[in-house]
Amino acid sequence: MAQVELADLAPQVGETIAIKYLGKPEAANGKLTYHAYKIAVDRAAEKFDWSDYASGQVDIAETDTPAPSVVPQQENGGDDDIPF
């Protein structure tokens, strides 16, 4: 039902909604029919919340993956005299 889908999506003032009427699909028992709708809300992606980082509640060192401590060897032996 459109009412339930709209409640789940909870569009806010300023957001654009699209409603497509899909018709009345036939139920399995052949008697009960309903009006089907597809509803979408065009909303901006959620903004990243920097407040935890600003307050020091998140330690970046604990969340980032550490760099490997061993440099992998090249298969062909590589060129050791290049300084980078």
Secondary structure, 3 states (H helix, E strand, C coil): CHHHHHHHHCCCCCCEEEEEEEECCECCCCCCECCEEEEEEECCCCCCCCHHHHCCCCCHHHHCCCCCCCCCCCCCCCCCCCCC
